[in-house]
């Protein structure tokens, strides 16, 4: 049976793992490997450049992990995770990817994964003109896969053709508007396509407090709090920025600060 060609990229920081996967893919002439990537940043760039149908992604890679690639990929291809992690990863992959391959895997397991990918790609082609599905919440998937590392210490932001890595410890505050959050670092801001609720769950509540529906602050950056009205407050940050706070939000902030 002849299948339509699948255009794919491979992303894994281990050369032997990439070589093994490519060797198994040689038995599938309908799969064209467009690029091999050594880290997550290369994978994001390869997806933007080649617009593949399929991406094979490892999880733990330098620069960006597999979840961050999933979040930043544009356009989002069908994804098959290739990983050495077992039960925690399984739950996450079932929610996010077409399939996952648990290392070490055999040729039969790869063939099954490709069958699922072909079905997904065919379904997408039938649905041409329909809105594209939003990428999954990468932060939530990461917490499922790595429950011993519940809070993120970096945020990957797509800024035009480049990817910026923001250290969360350098954040002064985060503000939101609709489906975007604005990450404030000193005099610079970075716009990220993510909901405030999702980001809040990813950050350590001992360091970041949501003082308003539109604002999260880094508690170590708070300089002073002043009442504006009976139920609203102005929170002054050390960088000179002033952000709004509610009575309930400021009460949470004071509890964390111990004042």
The 8 nearest C-alpha neighbors of each residue, nearest first, counted from 0:
[[1, 2, 3, 29, 27, 28, 114, 4],
 [2, 0, 3, 29, 4, 28, 27, 30],
 [1, 3, 29, 4, 0, 117, 5, 28],
 [4, 2, 29, 5, 1, 117, 30, 121],
 [3, 5, 29, 30, 2, 6, 31, 28],
 [6, 4, 30, 29, 52, 31, 7, 3],
 [5, 7, 31, 51, 52, 30, 32, 53],
 [8, 6, 53, 32, 51, 54, 33, 31],
 [7, 9, 34, 54, 33, 32, 35, 55],
 [8, 10, 35, 55, 36, 54, 34, 56],
 [11, 9, 36, 56, 35, 37, 42, 55],
 [12, 10, 57, 37, 13, 17, 36, 38],
 [11, 13, 37, 38, 60, 14, 10, 61],
 [12, 14, 16, 11, 15, 17, 37, 18],
 [15, 13, 17, 16, 18, 12, 11, 37],
 [16, 14, 18, 17, 13, 19, 20, 12],
 [17, 15, 19, 13, 18, 14, 20, 11],
 [16, 18, 14, 20, 15, 19, 21, 11],
 [17, 19, 15, 21, 16, 20, 22, 14],
 [20, 18, 22, 16, 21, 17, 15, 23],
 [21, 19, 17, 23, 22, 18, 24, 16],
 [20, 22, 24, 18, 23, 19, 17, 25],
 [23, 21, 19, 25, 20, 24, 18, 26],
 [24, 22, 20, 25, 21, 26, 106, 19],
 [23, 25, 21, 26, 27, 22, 20, 30],
 [26, 24, 22, 27, 23, 21, 28, 30],
 [25, 27, 24, 23, 28, 22, 106, 30],
 [28, 26, 24, 25, 29, 30, 23, 110],
 [29, 27, 30, 26, 25, 31, 24, 4],
 [28, 30, 4, 27, 5, 2, 31, 3],
 [31, 29, 5, 28, 27, 4, 6, 32],
 [30, 32, 6, 7, 5, 33, 29, 4],
 [33, 31, 7, 8, 34, 6, 30, 9],
 [32, 34, 8, 7, 31, 6, 35, 49],
 [35, 33, 8, 32, 9, 36, 45, 7],
 [34, 36, 9, 10, 8, 37, 33, 17],
 [37, 35, 10, 41, 42, 38, 9, 11],
 [36, 38, 12, 11, 10, 41, 35, 39],
 [39, 37, 61, 60, 41, 12, 40, 36],
 [38, 40, 63, 42, 41, 64, 68, 62],
 [39, 41, 43, 42, 38, 63, 62, 44],
 [40, 42, 44, 39, 36, 38, 43, 45],
 [41, 43, 39, 45, 40, 44, 36, 10],
 [44, 42, 46, 40, 45, 72, 41, 68],
 [43, 45, 41, 47, 42, 46, 48, 40],
 [46, 44, 42, 48, 47, 43, 49, 41],
 [45, 47, 50, 43, 49, 44, 48, 42],
 [48, 46, 44, 45, 50, 73, 49, 43],
 [49, 47, 45, 46, 50, 44, 51, 43],
 [48, 50, 46, 51, 45, 47, 33, 34],
 [51, 49, 46, 47, 48, 74, 52, 76],
 [52, 50, 6, 7, 53, 49, 46, 76],
 [51, 53, 76, 6, 5, 7, 77, 50],
 [52, 54, 7, 77, 76, 51, 78, 6],
 [53, 55, 78, 8, 7, 56, 9, 79],
 [54, 56, 9, 79, 80, 10, 78, 8],
 [57, 55, 80, 10, 81, 65, 54, 79],
 [56, 58, 81, 11, 82, 80, 65, 10],
 [59, 57, 65, 64, 82, 60, 56, 66],
 [58, 60, 64, 57, 65, 61, 63, 82],
 [59, 61, 64, 38, 12, 39, 58, 63],
 [60, 62, 38, 63, 39, 64, 59, 12],
 [61, 63, 39, 40, 38, 60, 64, 164],
 [64, 62, 39, 61, 40, 67, 60, 68],
 [65, 63, 60, 59, 67, 58, 66, 39],
 [64, 66, 58, 68, 67, 57, 56, 69],
 [67, 65, 69, 137, 68, 64, 70, 141],
 [66, 68, 70, 69, 64, 65, 63, 71],
 [69, 67, 65, 71, 66, 70, 72, 43],
 [70, 68, 66, 67, 72, 71, 65, 137],
 [69, 71, 67, 68, 137, 72, 134, 66],
 [72, 70, 68, 69, 67, 73, 157, 43],
 [71, 73, 75, 69, 43, 68, 74, 70],
 [74, 72, 75, 47, 71, 46, 43, 50],
 [73, 75, 72, 76, 50, 47, 46, 51],
 [74, 76, 73, 72, 77, 134, 69, 46],
 [77, 75, 52, 53, 78, 51, 74, 54],
 [76, 78, 53, 52, 54, 97, 116, 75],
 [79, 77, 54, 96, 97, 53, 76, 55],
 [80, 78, 55, 98, 99, 97, 96, 54],
 [79, 81, 99, 56, 55, 57, 100, 82],
 [82, 80, 100, 57, 56, 99, 101, 55],
 [83, 81, 101, 57, 84, 102, 58, 80],
 [82, 84, 102, 101, 85, 81, 103, 58],
 [85, 83, 82, 88, 101, 86, 87, 102],
 [84, 86, 88, 87, 89, 83, 101, 82],
 [87, 85, 89, 88, 90, 84, 144, 91],
 [88, 86, 144, 89, 90, 85, 143, 145],
 [87, 89, 144, 91, 86, 90, 85, 84],
 [90, 88, 86, 92, 91, 87, 93, 85],
 [91, 89, 93, 88, 92, 87, 94, 86],
 [92, 90, 140, 88, 94, 89, 93, 143],
 [91, 93, 95, 96, 89, 94, 90, 88],
 [92, 94, 90, 91, 95, 96, 89, 98],
 [95, 93, 92, 91, 96, 90, 135, 140],
 [96, 94, 92, 93, 135, 91, 97, 140],
 [97, 95, 78, 92, 98, 79, 93, 94],
 [96, 98, 78, 79, 77, 116, 115, 95],
 [99, 97, 79, 96, 112, 80, 92, 100],
 [100, 98, 80, 79, 81, 92, 101, 96],
 [101, 99, 81, 80, 102, 82, 104, 98],
 [100, 102, 82, 83, 103, 81, 104, 99],
 [103, 101, 83, 104, 82, 100, 81, 84],
 [102, 104, 101, 105, 83, 100, 82, 81],
 [105, 103, 102, 101, 108, 100, 106, 109],
 [106, 104, 108, 107, 109, 103, 23, 102],
 [105, 107, 109, 108, 23, 110, 104, 24],
 [108, 106, 110, 109, 105, 111, 104, 112],
 [109, 107, 111, 105, 110, 106, 104, 112],
 [108, 110, 112, 106, 111, 107, 113, 105],
 [111, 109, 107, 113, 108, 112, 106, 114],
 [112, 110, 114, 108, 109, 113, 107, 115],
 [113, 111, 109, 115, 114, 110, 98, 116],
 [112, 114, 116, 110, 115, 111, 117, 109],
 [115, 113, 111, 117, 112, 116, 110, 118],
 [114, 116, 118, 112, 113, 117, 119, 111],
 [115, 117, 113, 119, 118, 114, 120, 112],
 [118, 116, 120, 114, 119, 115, 121, 113],
 [117, 119, 121, 115, 116, 120, 122, 114],
 [120, 118, 116, 122, 121, 117, 115, 123],
 [119, 121, 123, 117, 122, 118, 116, 124],
 [122, 120, 124, 118, 123, 119, 117, 125],
 [123, 121, 119, 125, 120, 124, 118, 126],
 [124, 122, 126, 120, 125, 121, 119, 127],
 [123, 125, 121, 126, 127, 122, 120, 119],
 [124, 126, 122, 123, 127, 121, 120, 128],
 [125, 127, 123, 124, 129, 128, 122, 130],
 [128, 126, 124, 129, 125, 123, 130, 122],
 [129, 127, 126, 130, 131, 125, 124, 123],
 [128, 130, 127, 126, 131, 123, 132, 125],
 [131, 129, 132, 128, 127, 126, 133, 123],
 [132, 130, 129, 133, 128, 75, 134, 74],
 [131, 133, 134, 130, 75, 135, 129, 123],
 [132, 134, 135, 131, 75, 130, 136, 70],
 [135, 133, 70, 132, 136, 69, 75, 137],
 [136, 134, 137, 95, 133, 70, 69, 140],
 [135, 137, 139, 138, 140, 134, 70, 197],
 [136, 138, 140, 66, 139, 70, 135, 141],
 [139, 137, 141, 140, 136, 201, 142, 197],
 [138, 140, 142, 141, 136, 137, 143, 201],
 [141, 139, 137, 143, 91, 142, 138, 144],
 [140, 142, 138, 144, 143, 139, 145, 137],
 [141, 143, 145, 149, 139, 146, 140, 144],
 [144, 142, 140, 141, 145, 146, 91, 87],
 [143, 145, 87, 88, 141, 142, 91, 146],
 [144, 146, 142, 147, 148, 143, 141, 87],
 [147, 145, 142, 148, 149, 143, 144, 87],
 [146, 148, 145, 149, 142, 144, 150, 143],
 [149, 147, 146, 145, 150, 142, 151, 141],
 [148, 150, 142, 146, 147, 151, 145, 201],
 [151, 149, 201, 202, 203, 148, 152, 142],
 [150, 152, 153, 201, 202, 149, 154, 138],
 [151, 153, 167, 166, 150, 154, 168, 202],
 [154, 152, 166, 167, 165, 151, 164, 155],
 [153, 155, 165, 164, 156, 166, 167, 152],
 [154, 156, 164, 163, 165, 162, 153, 67],
 [157, 155, 163, 162, 191, 158, 164, 154],
 [156, 158, 162, 161, 159, 163, 71, 155],
 [159, 157, 161, 162, 160, 156, 163, 189],
 [160, 158, 161, 157, 162, 156, 163, 190],
 [159, 161, 158, 162, 157, 44, 47, 43],
 [162, 160, 158, 159, 157, 163, 44, 156],
 [161, 163, 157, 156, 158, 155, 164, 160],
 [162, 164, 156, 155, 157, 165, 161, 158],
 [163, 165, 155, 154, 156, 153, 166, 162],
 [164, 166, 154, 153, 167, 163, 155, 156],
 [165, 167, 153, 168, 169, 152, 154, 164],
 [168, 166, 170, 153, 169, 152, 165, 154],
 [169, 167, 166, 170, 152, 217, 153, 171],
 [170, 168, 167, 166, 184, 171, 165, 185],
 [171, 169, 184, 167, 168, 172, 183, 217],
 [170, 172, 217, 184, 183, 220, 216, 169],
 [173, 171, 216, 183, 215, 170, 217, 182],
 [172, 174, 182, 215, 181, 214, 183, 216],
 [175, 173, 214, 181, 213, 180, 215, 172],
 [176, 174, 180, 213, 179, 181, 195, 214],
 [175, 177, 179, 178, 180, 213, 174, 181],
 [176, 178, 179, 175, 194, 180, 195, 193],
 [179, 177, 194, 193, 192, 176, 180, 175],
 [180, 178, 192, 193, 176, 191, 177, 175],
 [181, 179, 175, 191, 174, 190, 193, 195],
 [180, 182, 190, 174, 189, 173, 175, 188],
 [181, 183, 173, 189, 188, 190, 180, 184],
 [184, 182, 188, 172, 171, 170, 173, 187],
 [185, 183, 170, 187, 171, 188, 186, 169],
 [184, 186, 187, 238, 183, 171, 170, 188],
 [185, 187, 184, 188, 183, 238, 240, 239],
 [188, 186, 184, 185, 183, 189, 182, 181],
 [187, 189, 183, 182, 184, 181, 190, 186],
 [188, 190, 182, 181, 191, 183, 187, 156],
 [191, 189, 181, 180, 182, 188, 179, 192],
 [190, 192, 180, 179, 156, 193, 181, 189],
 [193, 191, 179, 178, 180, 190, 194, 156],
 [194, 192, 179, 178, 191, 180, 195, 197],
 [193, 195, 178, 197, 196, 179, 198, 180],
 [194, 196, 198, 197, 199, 175, 180, 193],
 [197, 195, 199, 194, 198, 200, 193, 201],
 [196, 198, 194, 200, 195, 199, 201, 193],
 [199, 197, 201, 195, 200, 196, 194, 202],
 [198, 200, 196, 201, 202, 197, 195, 209],
 [201, 199, 197, 198, 202, 196, 203, 150],
 [200, 202, 198, 150, 199, 151, 138, 197],
 [203, 201, 150, 199, 200, 151, 204, 207],
 [202, 204, 205, 206, 150, 207, 201, 151],
 [205, 203, 207, 206, 208, 202, 199, 200],
 [204, 206, 203, 207, 255, 208, 218, 202],
 [207, 205, 204, 218, 203, 217, 208, 219],
 [208, 206, 217, 204, 216, 218, 205, 203],
 [209, 207, 215, 216, 210, 204, 252, 206],
 [208, 210, 215, 211, 214, 248, 216, 207],
 [248, 209, 211, 244, 249, 208, 215, 214],
 [212, 210, 244, 214, 213, 245, 209, 248],
 [211, 213, 214, 209, 210, 195, 215, 175],
 [214, 212, 175, 211, 174, 176, 215, 195],
 [213, 215, 174, 211, 173, 209, 212, 210],
 [214, 216, 209, 173, 208, 172, 210, 207],
 [217, 215, 172, 207, 208, 218, 171, 173],
 [216, 218, 207, 171, 220, 219, 172, 206],
 [217, 219, 220, 221, 206, 216, 207, 208],
 [218, 220, 217, 221, 206, 222, 171, 216],
 [221, 219, 218, 237, 236, 217, 171, 222],
 [222, 220, 236, 218, 219, 223, 237, 235],
 [221, 223, 236, 237, 235, 220, 224, 234],
 [222, 224, 235, 221, 234, 225, 236, 233],
 [225, 223, 234, 233, 235, 232, 226, 222],
 [224, 226, 233, 232, 227, 234, 223, 235],
 [225, 227, 232, 228, 233, 231, 224, 229],
 [228, 226, 232, 231, 233, 225, 229, 230],
 [229, 227, 231, 230, 226, 232, 233, 225],
 [228, 230, 231, 227, 226, 232, 246, 245],
 [231, 229, 246, 228, 245, 232, 227, 226],
 [232, 230, 245, 228, 227, 244, 246, 229],
 [233, 231, 226, 227, 244, 225, 243, 245],
 [232, 234, 243, 225, 242, 224, 244, 227],
 [233, 235, 224, 242, 241, 223, 243, 232],
 [236, 234, 241, 223, 222, 240, 221, 224],
 [235, 237, 221, 222, 240, 238, 220, 239],
 [236, 238, 222, 239, 220, 221, 235, 240],
 [237, 239, 236, 240, 185, 171, 220, 186],
 [240, 238, 237, 236, 235, 241, 222, 185],
 [239, 241, 236, 238, 235, 242, 237, 234],
 [242, 240, 235, 234, 236, 233, 239, 243],
 [241, 243, 234, 233, 240, 235, 244, 214],
 [244, 242, 233, 232, 234, 211, 241, 245],
 [243, 245, 232, 210, 211, 231, 233, 248],
 [244, 246, 231, 248, 247, 211, 232, 249],
 [245, 247, 249, 230, 248, 231, 250, 244],
 [248, 246, 250, 245, 249, 251, 210, 244],
 [210, 249, 247, 245, 251, 250, 246, 211],
 [248, 250, 252, 246, 251, 247, 210, 245],
 [249, 251, 247, 253, 248, 252, 246, 254],
 [252, 250, 254, 248, 249, 253, 255, 247],
 [251, 253, 249, 255, 250, 254, 208, 256],
 [254, 252, 256, 258, 250, 255, 251, 257],
 [253, 255, 257, 251, 252, 256, 250, 258],
 [254, 256, 252, 253, 257, 251, 205, 218],
 [255, 257, 253, 254, 258, 252, 218, 251],
 [258, 256, 254, 255, 253, 252, 251, 250],
 [257, 253, 256, 254, 255, 252, 250, 251]]
